[in-house]
Amino acid sequence: MTDFNDLFLKHKGKRILVMGGGPSLEVDLDELDFDIAISTNGHGVEFVKPDYVLAMDETNKRTSSPMGAYLRSVTDAPIISPHGYADFQLVTWPQSPRFVLSGMVATWAAFVMGAKVVLLAGCDGYGGDKGFVFEAEKMARDVKCPVRVVGGGPLTKVWDEYKPAEKFGRYQAHSSINGWLDVDERITVRARKPSHVLGRELAIGEEAKVMRHQVARLLKHRMVEEV
């Protein structure tokens, strides 16, 4: 497993596609010009061979199976995730340790990977669900490159609709990307009560070095404390 930080600015100046699971995805992809493709939760792999898959969930909701196993059954693309099945593990992301929607985290991931523009396809916003638009509004604060919504839809309340003729000029990395490289969510915790942490049992007083999101619930319920 490698930190996602190793992918920062790896694809400078590229047009990066993010594929969601909306019913418009196949139509959205028709004649779309992009360089790198990120599938969220395995969406779109039947249409485009993705360069990466990003998933924030531990379970695939359609199959009720472990997400890692499901993704490996549909693609061999490197997986970006905060969970143990990742090839590139997310150490932090906007609003972490909160588990934000995969499509929104993928939008941010594309930005820090060096996107000249992020193209959102199959991102129908759950039929106009206001919560999805609200999540996009929050994520937009941390995405400092152009984002375009292919095929229109609710997310055009946040980002402009994609137009094939639009030009985006010379790429210049935003300074905030370096700022994200300096964010380290690793912490040391000490068990206040017997706790199960990353596959091992911590007795009272034992310590472990983990990422904050991995023990967020234990911290909330004071099973462990940060030291």
MARPA-467201 format. One record per residue (C-alpha): residue in three letters; x, y, z. Coordinates in steps of 0.001 Angstrom, whole numbers, padded with zeros to 6 digits, always signed. Example, Ala and Ser with C-alpha at 12.3 -4.5 7.8 and 13.67 -1.06 7.14 Angstrom:
BEGIN
ALA+012300-004500+007800/SER+013670-001060+007140/
//
This chain:
BEGIN
MET+000000+000000+000000/THR+001236+003486-000926/ASP+000032+006897+000250/PHE-002191+008773-002175/ASN+000211+011690-001658/ASP+002527+009939-004122/LEU-000005+010788-006854/PHE-000037+014524-006140/LEU+000715+016401-009410/LYS+001415+013113-011201/HIS-000917+014103-014060/LYS-000181+017806-014437/GLY-002210+019553-017100/LYS-004380+016542-017930/ARG-008113+016446-018512/ILE-009297+014073-015796/LEU-012643+012316-016058/VAL-014607+011265-012952/MET-017272+008623-013635/GLY-020300+008483-011348/GLY-023114+005971-011331/GLY-025921+008100-012758/PRO-028091+006792-015609/SER-026663+009418-017977/LEU-023114+008005-017800/GLU-023045+006101-021094/VAL-024468+009075-023011/ASP-022162+011509-021207/LEU-019102+009529-022302/ASP-019984+009674-025988/GLU-017118+011427-027824/LEU-015817+012970-024587/ASP-012178+014080-024763/PHE-010139+013167-021655/ASP-006665+011907-020683/ILE-007136+010123-017347/ALA-010247+008327-016055/ILE-011224+007805-012415/SER-014096+005424-011721/THR-015998+005924-008484/ASN-017012+002642-006834/GLY-016462+000737-010101/HIS-018915+002817-012154/GLY-018309+003032-015888/VAL-015725+000238-016155/GLU-017901-001420-018790/PHE-017543+001668-021001/VAL-014032+002975-020220/LYS-010943+001233-018854/PRO-010181+003426-015831/ASP-006717+004537-014777/TYR-007842+004597-011136/VAL-010828+003643-009003/LEU-011762+005704-005949/ALA-014061+004394-003235/MET-014944+005729+000198/ASP-017241+002855+001212/GLU-016372-000440+002853/THR-019345-002227+001265/ASN-020696-002150-002278/LYS-024371-001269-001883/ARG-025531-002906-005103/THR-024055-006318-004280/SER-023818-006079-000466/SER-020275-007413-000783/PRO-016968-006008+000537/MET-015989-003091-001680/GLY-012402-004216-002186/ALA-013445-007646-003433/TYR-016134-006144-005652/LEU-013749-003679-007275/ARG-011206-006399-007979/SER-013947-008432-009667/VAL-014646-005658-012189/THR-011272-003923-012753/ASP-007550-004224-012105/ALA-007070-000441-011914/PRO-005238+000898-008832/ILE-007660+001643-006002/ILE-007628+004946-004084/SER-009360+004683-000716/PRO-008961+005328+003014/HIS-009653+001629+003669/GLY-007368-001370+003856/TYR-008159-002609+000342/ALA-006471+000475-001191/ASP-003412+000469-003428/PHE-003082+004224-002765/GLN-004381+005002+000698/LEU-006019+008348+001335/VAL-004390+009825+004419/THR-006596+012913+004420/TRP-009164+014665+002228/PRO-011471+017678+002564/GLN-013696+017305+005657/SER-011884+014176+006884/PRO-012353+012100+008960/ARG-015938+012436+007694/PHE-016552+009975+004880/VAL-017593+012267+002043/LEU-019313+010996-001129/SER-016904+009131-003418/GLY-017683+011336-006411/MET-016884+014493-004481/VAL-013622+013101-003074/ALA-012699+011950-006592/THR-013234+015512-007843/TRP-010778+016795-005232/ALA-008372+013908-005932/ALA-008314+014794-009623/PHE-007502+018397-008724/VAL-004506+017521-006531/MET-003309+014988-009125/GLY-002847+017944-011466/ALA-006051+018234-013464/LYS-006298+021110-015909/VAL-010036+020440-015789/VAL-012151+017825-014016/LEU-014973+016378-016124/LEU-017901+014927-014164/ALA-019838+012301-016129/GLY-022733+010248-014813/CYS-023024+012615-011860/ASP-026773+013171-011922/GLY-026954+014212-008291/TYR-029327+011419-007254/GLY-032091+012934-009334/GLY-031643+016417-007948/ASP-031243+015549-004283/LYS-030450+018798-002465/GLY-028015+017034-000155/PHE-025820+016063-003100/VAL-025694+019651-004337/PHE-024871+020798-000799/GLU-021963+018325-000672/ALA-020720+019645-004019/GLU-020869+023221-002739/LYS-018692+022274+000226/MET-016189+020365-001923/ALA-015946+023244-004398/ARG-014212+025311-001708/ASP-011191+022978-001884/VAL-011081+022323-005639/LYS-009071+025128-007237/CYS-009258+024123-010888/PRO-012073+024219-013453/VAL-014752+021540-012996/ARG-017312+020884-015712/VAL-020518+018852-015499/VAL-021114+016746-018602/GLY-024731+016630-019742/GLY-026033+019250-017335/GLY-028079+018366-014273/PRO-028256+019539-010647/LEU-024521+019988-010213/THR-024555+022884-012670/LYS-025735+024885-009642/VAL-022150+024505-008424/TRP-019984+024073-011543/ASP-020524+025072-015170/GLU-021825+022662-017766/TYR-019218+021083-020077/LYS-018912+022557-023557/PRO-016655+020644-025991/ALA-015257+023804-027569/GLU-014139+025368-024281/LYS-010373+025875-023850/PHE-008632+025955-020479/GLY-005234+027450-021279/ARG-001832+026588-019838/TYR-001844+024561-016625/GLN-000465+026091-013443/ALA-000548+024125-010188/HIS-002464+025889-007422/SER-000468+026630-004271/SER-003008+024839-002072/ILE-001835+021482-003442/ASN+001460+021848-001611/GLY-000524+022683+001492/TRP-002311+019348+001312/LEU+001049+017569+001165/ASP+001851+018984+004589/VAL-001331+017610+006178/ASP-000675+014372+008078/GLU-003624+012713+009759/ARG-001528+010072+011526/ILE-001965+010142+015276/THR-001001+008023+018271/VAL-003839+006774+020438/ARG-003927+005067+023810/ALA-006708+002667+024769/ARG-008913+003892+027630/LYS-010961+000676+027373/PRO-010231-002618+025573/SER-010547-001648+021882/HIS-010337-003316+018467/VAL-008013-001234+016275/LEU-006978-002284+012761/GLY-007284-005989+013354/ARG-005698-006104+016801/GLU-006982-005816+020338/LEU-005579-002952+022393/ALA-005582-003498+026131/ILE-006105-000543+028434/GLY-003011+001673+028260/GLU-001636+000199+025019/GLU-000817+002596+022180/ALA-001030+002447+018389/LYS-000167+004802+015522/VAL-003087+005118+013136/MET-004794+007567+010807/ARG-007416+009724+012461/HIS-010291+008492+010295/GLN-009533+004899+011270/VAL-010349+005580+014923/ALA-012843+008429+014596/ARG-015662+006447+016224/LEU-013417+005182+019021/LEU-012313+008749+019745/LYS-015910+009959+019709/HIS-016965+007327+022243/ARG-013798+007811+024316/MET-012671+004228+023860/VAL-009244+005647+022967/GLU-007557+008978+023508/GLU-005023+010878+021416/VAL-001561+011179+022967/
//
